Amino acid sequence: MAAQRVLSQELKQKYDFLRDVLQRCLSLTDKCSETEASAILKNRLALLQSVALFVVVGEVKSGKSSFVNALLGEDVCEVAPDPCTAVIQELAYGEERSKTVLGDYWERLTLPKTVLRDITIVDTPGTNSIIRNHQTITENYIPKSDLVIFVFPAKNPHTATAWELLSLVRKDWHRKTVFVLQQADLATQRELAVNQERVKQYAHERNVQNPVLFTVSAKRELDGASDSGFAEFREYLRDAVESGEVWRMKLEGCRDTVRKIVNDLLAKLRREEAAIAEDKAFYQDLLARVEGRREKAHSLRRLVVDSLGVSYDRLASRLEEDFREGLQIGTILSRSIPYLRDKDVKTWIRETQDKFEKTAKEEIETESSRVSKDLSDEMKAMLDDLSLAIAHRQERQQQGSHPVAADRLDILERLRSQLRDLRISDIVDEKGIQGHELGKLTLTGGGIAALGAVIAMATHLIAFDITGGILAAVGAGLVAVTLLWKRSAIMKDFSQKMDKSRDEFRGRLDQEITQIFERLFLEIQHDLKEPLALLDEETSRISSLAEEARGISEAADLL
């Protein structure tokens, strides 16, 4: 390989700046896990001040290998009519001739040729040969090339695959190009004139504004003819070397490589931003659905509380009526005189309480089973709706045209699993409004629990459980007088306590169901907000990378 050339001060400054831009771009591609782009940039950095790389392309039998042989004045490239034997050959400067096999269909030749001191020439297989040349040439040489020489048969330059490759070279890599009409000895002057114009037309159509075109004949050059056209091509190369144009080609090639990589990255980041925005909209839609279900659930909660409150009111009214009847003077006296009573006051209170508990258990359990099913069905419908939306989202992302980050698919699957793990029956049926808990709620602190205290306070703690003879009769009379005197106050106090009990029942029931719902909705909202937070972090990361990419692009434009 030729030694590094001494650059002018201006070019040296540009190359130092270019090296910094390449290193910044390499850092960015590493952050983005763009291994192919990173490899291209590393190669560019490694060869930054090595000789320029000229890549020769064309279809099989276009005369490109003969062109290279004539240029070097030696048969170094095999002119193979069979495309199966075609190989990629790197032709580089060396004090001695040598060959190194680099891989399948790929070798490097070093030759003591003056022209190779400043350039390395790559002779490629035909663009229409059986090996996958577009991919091979593009991946291995076009990204690091400084000049691409397109060779066409002078008699027929309408070779589709070569022009397709030019479109790719210009569109993706913006490489400097030169056109050669080879085998001019096979065409008439009129054909040459027509085809020269046609090549320029095709080049213009592919955004080559001022195409450089040479018409040559390798046969005439090897025969020693002066009109082969190679003198003009060698003069072009000599001027490019002596004027420093090859270094400007290299600088421009590196600049265009950076532009291409950065533009590709920015396009990818924009797609990622769009995909993340779509993901965020999806989760926000789920949150909106949950909020809608939340409002509906609380409306249903109020209906449930009202429904159970009506049941409780009905039971409490019966209890109050039983208590009122139990305070009739005749009833009290009959329960106070041992020989007349069929049961004492304490027994009556206990039986009244037992009756209320049994009736409450039956009626409220029946009603709570009905309303809890409504609540459970509503919650299950919400979770089914969310799970179905997530499943459809997963399917769309897996079938989408752009790749979706695996971690975002994992988030969807994890969320779906979390929703499946929520056991609505446990939350609603056992801990909320089914019979056992409702029974406790009803009878703890309610009217029947305070019944004994009402009687005790009304009679100033006079004992009802009096047994035996005269003393019992005297005591019963005293109780009767006390109750008769206090009956209105007792009933008023009892009614007030029953009203308070009703309010407590409704309040505590409403609080219990509200807590159940809030726990459930908070858990679901947390599960939905967690991926939103991750998406916000990813949005911030992508924005930072995009800003870095734009900065590199602006720096490349200064070259």
KOLZAMAR-741742 format. One record per residue (C-alpha): x, z, y; residue in three letters. Coordinates in steps of 0.2 Angstrom, whole numbers, padded with zeros to 4 digits, always signed. Example, Ala and Ser with C-alpha at 12.3 -4.5 7.8 and 13.67 -1.06 7.14 Angstrom:
BEGIN
+0062+0039-0022ALA+0068+0036-0005SER
//
This chain:
BEGIN
+0000+0000+0000MET+0006-0004+0017ALA+0013+0010+0028ALA+0002+0016+0042GLN+0003+0006+0058ARG+0008+0012+0075VAL-0008+0012+0086LEU-0009+0010+0105SER-0013+0026+0115GLN-0031+0020+0118GLU-0034+0017+0100LEU-0025+0033+0094LYS-0037+0043+0105GLN-0052+0034+0098LYS-0046+0036+0081TYR-0043+0055+0084ASP-0061+0056+0091PHE-0067+0045+0076LEU-0059+0058+0064ARG-0068+0072+0072ASP-0085+0062+0071VAL-0082+0058+0053LEU-0078+0076+0049GLN-0094+0082+0058ARG-0104+0070+0048CYS-0096+0075+0032LEU-0100+0093+0036SER-0118+0088+0039LEU-0120+0078+0023THR-0113+0092+0013ASP-0126+0104+0021LYS-0139+0091+0016CYS-0132+0089-0002SER-0130+0070+0001GLU-0116+0068-0012THR-0115+0049-0011GLU-0114+0049+0008ALA-0101+0063+0007SER-0091+0053-0005ALA-0091+0038+0007ILE-0086+0048+0022LEU-0072+0057+0012LYS-0066+0039+0008ASN-0067+0034+0026ARG-0057+0049+0031LEU-0044+0046+0018ALA-0041+0028+0022LEU-0044+0030+0041LEU-0027+0023+0046GLN-0023+0013+0030SER-0025-0006+0031VAL-0041-0015+0034ALA-0052-0019+0020LEU-0059-0037+0018PHE-0072-0040+0005VAL-0076-0058-0001VAL-0093-0061-0008VAL-0102-0077-0014GLY-0112-0084-0029GLU-0103-0089-0045VAL-0095-0107-0043LYS-0096-0105-0024SER-0077-0107-0024GLY-0073-0089-0017LYS-0059-0085-0030SER-0051-0102-0027SER-0053-0098-0008PHE-0043-0081-0011VAL-0030-0090-0021ASN-0027-0104-0008ALA-0026-0090+0005LEU-0012-0081-0004LEU-0004-0097-0010GLY-0005-0091-0028GLU-0017-0091-0043ASP-0020-0072-0042VAL-0039-0073-0045CYS-0046-0080-0061GLU-0057-0095-0058VAL-0069-0091-0072ALA-0084-0103-0075PRO-0091-0090-0086ASP-0099-0075-0076PRO-0097-0064-0091CYS-0078-0063-0088THR-0080-0060-0069ALA-0071-0044-0063VAL-0069-0035-0046ILE-0051-0037-0040GLN-0043-0027-0026GLU-0028-0037-0019LEU-0016-0025-0010ALA+0002-0026-0004TYR+0016-0020-0015GLY+0034-0023-0016GLU+0032-0028-0034GLU+0017-0037-0043ARG+0007-0025-0054SER-0010-0023-0061LYS-0020-0007-0063THR-0037-0006-0072VAL-0049+0005-0062LEU-0064+0003-0073GLY-0075-0009-0082ASP-0075-0026-0073TYR-0063-0018-0060TRP-0044-0019-0057GLU-0031-0018-0043ARG-0017-0030-0041LEU-0002-0027-0029THR+0007-0042-0023LEU+0022-0045-0011PRO+0012-0055+0001LYS+0014-0054+0020THR-0004-0056+0023VAL-0008-0041+0013LEU+0003-0029+0024ARG-0012-0027+0036ASP-0027-0031+0025ILE-0033-0027+0008THR-0044-0041+0000ILE-0057-0038-0013VAL-0063-0053-0023ASP-0080-0049-0031THR-0090-0057-0045PRO-0103-0069-0041GLY-0118-0061-0033THR-0129-0070-0046ASN-0118-0064-0061SER-0125-0054-0075ILE-0117-0038-0070ILE-0126-0028-0057ARG-0116-0034-0042ASN-0127-0030-0028HIS-0127-0012-0033GLN-0108-0012-0038THR-0102-0021-0022ILE-0114-0010-0011THR-0109+0006-0018GLU-0090+0004-0020ASN-0085-0008-0006TYR-0098-0013+0008ILE-0099+0005+0014PRO-0080+0006+0017LYS-0077-0012+0021SER-0071-0018+0038ASP-0075-0036+0036LEU-0086-0045+0024VAL-0082-0064+0021ILE-0096-0074+0014PHE-0091-0089+0005VAL-0104-0103+0002PHE-0102-0120-0007PRO-0100-0133+0007ALA-0112-0145-0001LYS-0126-0132-0004ASN-0125-0116+0006PRO-0143-0111+0001HIS-0138-0098-0011THR-0152-0085-0012ALA-0142-0070-0019THR-0128-0071-0006ALA-0140-0072+0008TRP-0150-0057+0001GLU-0134-0048+0001LEU-0130-0052+0019LEU-0147-0046+0024SER-0143-0029+0016LEU-0125-0029+0023VAL-0132-0032+0041ARG-0148-0021+0039LYS-0140-0006+0031ASP-0122-0006+0036TRP-0121-0018+0051HIS-0104-0024+0045ARG-0094-0037+0054LYS-0096-0054+0044THR-0087-0071+0043VAL-0094-0086+0035PHE-0084-0099+0025VAL-0090-0116+0019LEU-0078-0119+0004GLN-0076-0135-0007GLN-0077-0146+0009ALA-0069-0160-0001ASP-0085-0162-0011LEU-0096-0164+0004ALA-0098-0179+0016THR-0095-0176+0035GLN-0113-0178+0038ARG-0117-0165+0024GLU-0104-0153+0032LEU-0111-0155+0049ALA-0129-0152+0043VAL-0124-0137+0032ASN-0113-0129+0046GLN-0129-0128+0057GLU-0139-0122+0043ARG-0127-0108+0040VAL-0128-0103+0058LYS-0147-0103+0057GLN-0147-0092+0042TYR-0135-0080+0050ALA-0145-0079+0066HIS-0161-0075+0056GLU-0151-0060+0049ARG-0146-0054+0066ASN-0129-0061+0066VAL-0128-0066+0085GLN-0112-0076+0086ASN-0108-0081+0068PRO-0089-0085+0065VAL-0089-0100+0053LEU-0074-0109+0044PHE-0075-0125+0034THR-0061-0125+0021VAL-0055-0134+0005SER-0045-0124-0007ALA-0041-0140-0017LYS-0033-0148-0001ARG-0024-0132+0003GLU-0016-0131-0014LEU-0012-0150-0013ASP-0003-0147+0003GLY-0015-0156+0014ALA-0015-0152+0033SER-0034-0153+0035ASP-0038-0140+0022SER-0045-0128+0036GLY-0034-0114+0030PHE-0023-0115+0045ALA-0038-0110+0056GLU-0043-0096+0045PHE-0025-0089+0044ARG-0024-0090+0063GLU-0040-0080+0064TYR-0032-0067+0053LEU-0015-0067+0063ARG-0024-0065+0079ASP-0034-0051+0072ALA-0019-0042+0066VAL-0008-0045+0082GLU-0022-0041+0094SER-0026-0025+0085GLY-0043-0032+0081GLU-0042-0027+0063VAL-0040-0009+0069TRP-0055-0011+0080ARG-0064-0018+0065MET-0060-0003+0056LYS-0065+0009+0070LEU-0082-0001+0071GLU-0084+0000+0053GLY-0082+0018+0052CYS-0093+0020+0067ARG-0107+0010+0059ASP-0104+0020+0043THR-0108+0036+0053VAL-0123+0028+0061ARG-0130+0022+0045LYS-0128+0038+0036ILE-0135+0048+0051VAL-0150+0036+0053ASN-0153+0038+0034ASP-0152+0057+0036LEU-0163+0057+0051LEU-0176+0047+0042ALA-0175+0058+0027LYS-0177+0074+0038LEU-0192+0066+0047ARG-0200+0063+0030ARG-0196+0081+0026GLU-0203+0087+0042GLU-0219+0077+0039ALA-0221+0084+0021ALA-0218+0102+0027ILE-0231+0099+0041ALA-0243+0093+0028GLU-0239+0108+0017ASP-0242+0120+0032LYS-0259+0111+0035ALA-0263+0114+0017PHE-0260+0132+0017TYR-0268+0135+0034GLN-0283+0126+0027ASP-0283+0138+0012LEU-0282+0152+0025LEU-0297+0145+0034ALA-0307+0144+0018ARG-0302+0162+0014VAL-0308+0168+0031GLU-0324+0158+0029GLY-0327+0167+0012ARG-0322+0183+0020ARG-0336+0182+0033GLU-0348+0177+0019LYS-0343+0191+0008ALA-0345+0204+0022HIS-0363+0196+0025SER-0366+0199+0007LEU-0359+0216+0008ARG-0372+0221+0021ARG-0386+0214+0010LEU-0379+0224-0004VAL-0378+0240+0006VAL-0396+0237+0012ASP-0402+0233-0005SER-0395+0249-0013LEU-0400+0259+0003GLY-0418+0254+0000VAL-0416+0260-0018SER-0409+0276-0012TYR-0422+0278+0001ASP-0435+0276-0012ARG-0427+0289-0023LEU-0425+0301-0009ALA-0443+0300-0003SER-0449+0304-0021ARG-0437+0319-0021LEU-0443+0325-0004GLU-0461+0324-0010GLU-0457+0334-0026ASP-0449+0347-0015PHE-0463+0348-0003ARG-0475+0350-0018GLU-0464+0363-0025GLY-0465+0374-0009LEU-0484+0375-0010GLN-0488+0394-0009ILE-0498+0394-0026GLY-0483+0385-0035THR-0471+0398-0028ILE-0482+0413-0033LEU-0485+0406-0050SER-0466+0404-0052ARG-0463+0421-0045SER-0474+0432-0057ILE-0467+0433-0074PRO-0484+0433-0083TYR-0490+0418-0073LEU-0475+0407-0072ARG-0471+0393-0084ASP-0453+0392-0076LYS-0444+0401-0062ASP-0437+0393-0046VAL-0420+0390-0052LYS-0426+0381-0067THR-0438+0371-0056TRP-0423+0367-0045ILE-0412+0362-0060ARG-0426+0351-0068GLU-0429+0343-0051THR-0411+0339-0050GLN-0410+0333-0068ASP-0425+0322-0065LYS-0417+0314-0049PHE-0401+0311-0057GLU-0408+0302-0072LYS-0420+0292-0061THR-0406+0288-0049ALA-0394+0283-0063LYS-0407+0271-0070GLU-0413+0263-0054GLU-0397+0262-0044ILE-0387+0256-0060GLU-0399+0242-0062THR-0399+0237-0044GLU-0380+0239-0043SER-0377+0228-0058SER-0387+0214-0050ARG-0379+0215-0033VAL-0361+0217-0040SER-0364+0201-0050LYS-0368+0192-0034ASP-0352+0199-0026LEU-0341+0195-0041SER-0348+0178-0042ASP-0344+0175-0024GLU-0326+0181-0026MET-0324+0171-0042LYS-0331+0155-0033ALA-0318+0158-0019MET-0303+0160-0031LEU-0309+0145-0041ASP-0310+0135-0025ASP-0292+0140-0020LEU-0286+0137-0038SER-0294+0119-0038LEU-0287+0115-0021ALA-0269+0120-0027ILE-0271+0110-0043ALA-0275+0095-0033HIS-0261+0098-0021ARG-0249+0099-0036GLN-0255+0083-0043GLU-0254+0074-0027ARG-0236+0080-0024GLN-0230+0075-0041GLN-0238+0058-0039GLN-0232+0056-0021GLY-0220+0042-0015SER-0208+0054-0007HIS-0198+0067-0017PRO-0205+0085-0015VAL-0193+0099-0015ALA-0194+0108-0032ALA-0195+0125-0024ASP-0211+0120-0014ARG-0219+0115-0031LEU-0214+0132-0038ASP-0222+0140-0023ILE-0239+0131-0028LEU-0237+0136-0046GLU-0233+0154-0042ARG-0248+0155-0030LEU-0259+0148-0043ARG-0253+0161-0055SER-0256+0175-0043GLN-0274+0170-0040LEU-0277+0169-0059ARG-0270+0186-0061ASP-0283+0194-0049LEU-0296+0202-0060ARG-0312+0202-0049ILE-0321+0211-0063SER-0309+0226-0062ASP-0310+0226-0043ILE-0329+0224-0041VAL-0337+0230-0057ASP-0327+0246-0061GLU-0320+0252-0044LYS-0334+0246-0032GLY-0353+0247-0035ILE-0356+0249-0054GLN-0366+0264-0061GLY-0353+0277-0064HIS-0345+0277-0046GLU-0362+0274-0038LEU-0369+0289-0047GLY-0355+0300-0041LYS-0357+0293-0023LEU-0376+0296-0024THR-0375+0314-0030LEU-0360+0320-0021THR-0364+0327-0004GLY-0382+0320-0005GLY-0399+0328-0003GLY-0401+0335-0021ILE-0384+0343-0021ALA-0389+0352-0005ALA-0406+0357-0012LEU-0400+0375-0018GLY-0392+0378-0001ALA-0408+0373+0008VAL-0418+0386-0002ILE-0405+0399-0001ALA-0403+0398+0018MET-0422+0397+0020ALA-0425+0413+0011THR-0409+0422+0018HIS-0401+0422+0001LEU-0416+0431-0007ILE-0414+0429-0026ALA-0427+0419-0035PHE-0422+0423-0053ASP-0431+0440-0054ILE-0436+0445-0071THR-0446+0460-0078GLY-0462+0470-0073GLY-0467+0477-0056ILE-0451+0474-0048LEU-0452+0456-0052ALA-0470+0455-0045ALA-0464+0464-0029VAL-0450+0452-0027GLY-0461+0437-0030ALA-0472+0443-0016GLY-0458+0445-0004LEU-0452+0428-0008VAL-0469+0421-0006ALA-0471+0429+0011VAL-0454+0423+0016THR-0457+0405+0010LEU-0474+0405+0018LEU-0467+0411+0035TRP-0452+0398+0034LYS-0461+0384+0025ARG-0461+0372+0040SER-0443+0376+0045ALA-0438+0374+0027ILE-0446+0356+0026MET-0439+0351+0042LYS-0422+0357+0037ASP-0423+0348+0021PHE-0429+0332+0029SER-0415+0332+0041GLN-0403+0335+0027LYS-0411+0321+0017MET-0409+0309+0032ASP-0391+0314+0034LYS-0389+0311+0015SER-0396+0293+0017ARG-0384+0289+0032ASP-0369+0296+0022GLU-0374+0286+0007PHE-0375+0270+0017ARG-0359+0274+0026GLY-0349+0278+0011ARG-0356+0263+0001LEU-0352+0251+0015ASP-0334+0259+0017GLN-0331+0258-0002GLU-0336+0239-0003ILE-0327+0235+0013THR-0311+0243+0006GLN-0313+0233-0010ILE-0315+0217+0000PHE-0301+0220+0012GLU-0289+0224-0002ARG-0293+0208-0010LEU-0293+0197+0005PHE-0277+0205+0011LEU-0269+0201-0005GLU-0274+0183-0005ILE-0269+0181+0013GLN-0252+0188+0009HIS-0250+0176-0005ASP-0254+0162+0007LEU-0244+0168+0021LYS-0228+0170+0011GLU-0226+0151+0008PRO-0231+0148+0026LEU-0216+0159+0031ALA-0204+0150+0020LEU-0210+0133+0027LEU-0207+0140+0044ASP-0189+0144+0039GLU-0187+0127+0031GLU-0194+0119+0047THR-0181+0128+0057SER-0167+0123+0046ARG-0172+0105+0046ILE-0174+0105+0065SER-0156+0112+0066SER-0150+0098+0055LEU-0159+0085+0064ALA-0152+0091+0081GLU-0134+0091+0073GLU-0137+0073+0067ALA-0143+0067+0084ARG-0127+0075+0091GLY-0116+0066+0079ILE-0126+0049+0083SER-0123+0051+0101GLU-0104+0055+0098ALA-0103+0039+0087ALA-0111+0029+0101ASP-0096+0033+0112LEU-0084+0024+0101LEU
//
